[in-house]
Amino acid sequence: RLDYPEEQLFELRFVEAEHETLPLVDDRYERTTWVRITQPLPDDPLIQACALTYLSDLTMVGTALAPHHNLMEGLQLASIDHAMWFHAPVRVDEWLLFAQDTPVANGGHGLARGLFYDTKGVLVASVVQESLMRNRNL
């Protein structure tokens, strides 16, 4: 569990054991997480999109950082670019599967991609984020 306030407005359940991000055959790293807002939200599509955008930013830097997990101490981390595409209506107060991977992370930058699926397997949104990952002491 991540260190968030006791009364959470969202819930994350990592599919991988112990929150590990797993390397894939072609050296990409992958993380799969169930996510949702814990409070009922209005039916307004704009509110749903805003809530999903918030959820999409919670774990992307960590996914991009996965290839460098042994270098985490002293790193400065920041999201530099974040883009989303919405493909279908979504209910963010219902469980969504967030499948992420990082195809490249080097030179002080990491790229993470993510796909959100509803419980019926419908792709509802896609996200891509570039992260800054540099040593604070440089």
N, C-alpha and C positions, 0 to 999 in steps of 0.2 A: 504494500500500500504506500502510496506517495504521501508526503507530509503536507496535507491540506487540513483546513479547519474541520472540527468534528461534525458539524452540520453541513454536509456537502450538498451542493446543488447539482453535482454530477457524480457519476460512478464509472470507474474504469475497472475492467477485469482482464488482466493479461492472460492470453491463452498459453503462452510458453511458461514453463516452470521457472519460478524465481525471477520473473521479469527479464529473462535473458532475451537478447536479440540474436537470432541464430544465423550463422553464415550459410549461404546457399552454395551450390556446386560452382557457379561462375563468379564467386567472391562477392556477390551482393549479400546484403544483410536484410533480414525480414523480421517484422514484429506484427503480431495480430492481437487486437484488443477489442473487447466488447465495451461499448460506451453508451451512455444515455444521460439525459438530464433527469434528476430524481423528482422534480416537481412538475405537475401538469402545466403545459404551456397552451396558450391560445392557438386556435386553428390558423391564425394569420401566417401565410407562407413567408413573409418577411421576417417575422420573429423566429420561425423555425430555421430559416437560412442563417440568421445571425447567431443563433445558439449553436448550430452545426459548425459555423466558422470558428467560434470560440473553442469548441471541442477539438477541432482539427489542429489547433496549435499546441495542444498540451504535450504531445509525445514526439513530434516530428524531429526536433533537435536531437533528442535522445536516440532516435533511430539513425540519424545521420552520423552521430558520434560513435555508434557501435563498433566500427572497425578500429577505433582508437581508444577503446575502453581502458587500456593499460596506461594511457597518457592523460587521464582526466584531471589530475591535480594541477592547478595553476593555469587551466585553460579559461579563456574568455569566450563565452558562448552568446550568440545572438542570432535571431532570425533576421535575414536581410531582405528576403523576398518571399511572398506567400500568395499563391493564386488558387482559386477554387472554381470549379464548374459544377453546376447543378443539373442533373439529368432526369430526375423524377421527383414527384412530391415526396416529402419526408416528414416523419414524426420523430423529433429528437428526444421526446420524452418516452420513447420506446427504444428497446435495444437495437443497436447498430453494430455491425462488424466492421472494424477499421483495419484493413490489411495494408501494411506499409513496407516499403523496402528502400534501400539506399544503394543506387547503382555506382556511385562514386563519392569518395570522401578523401581529398588530399589537397595539398597546397593551401591549407587554412580554410577550406570551404567544404561543405558537404551538401549533397542533394538528397532529399527524401521525397518519395512519392507515396500517395495513399489513395485507397478506394474505400468508399463507404457502401455497405450493403445492408438492406433491411432484412428482417427475419425470414422473408420469403425468397431471399437471394437476389433481389432487384438492386442493380447498381444505381444508387441515388445521387452520389456526388464523387468527384475526384479532386485531389489537392496535390500541389507540388510546392516544396519549400526549399530555399537555399539558406544555408546556415553559415555563419562565421565561426570558426574554431581556431583560435590562435593563443599562443603562449602569452600570458600577461607580462612576463619578464622581458620580452623583446622590445 
